[in-house]
Amino acid sequence: MTRLKEKVIMLTLPFWLRYWNTQPQILVDSSLMTLATAAEDQAGLGTPFARNGNGVRAWILPPMELKALRQRLNVVPGAASESRLRIHAISGMGIQAFTGGTTSVAGTNAPVGLTIHLAPKFLSSSIALTYAATSTEVGAPSGQPVAFRTNLAVACRVLLPNAGALVVGSPGDASGKFHLLIISPITVDAQGNPIKP
């Protein structure tokens, strides 16, 4: 059965390569940052586009507002980049990625970091994005058994401007910090160079 499957893949590979090469390619940049809750206003995000019952907020930014946000975050005191993932995807196809490490819990290695699942689809000057992300860290005090803390968990379907962004902010935690996830998709050519919207 395995050999038959391999033969089918090899026979249909030229077809799939031609199909993939004709589909728009999308580069999705995901950045996770930590900010002091007291410095939240300095990010200048304004009123959120959406908010859920857990205090997670979301903003949709066009390209120029995204550029301005990144410039402000460069000078916000205490702002720190935790993780960054750049994923090259084909329009209409799903992909997943992880950045971080593993920690042993009860003899099993568990992932600690940022996990992303996404499926982008190019629509004229916009990108329809199905997206899920989870950020975890080891959160046990020194000398205590290993425990994990989820900093941010988000799943959504959203229509974004090409080269714009979805920004998701977690509520502040007990340490006086909150997490900001910036998700920015842009169409690119076969060499990975951005195609301006």
Buried (B, 14 or more C-beta within 10 A) or exposed (E): EEEEEEEEEEEEEEEEEEEEEEBBBBBBBBBBBBBBBEBBEBBEBEEBBEEEEEEBBBBBBBBEBBEEBEEEBEEBEEBEEBBEBEBEBBBEEEBEBBBBEEBEBEEEEBBBBBBBBBBBBBEEEBBBBBBBBBBBBEBEEEEEEEEBEEBBBBEBEBEBBBBBBBBBBBBBBEEEBBBBBBBBBBBBEEEEEEBEB
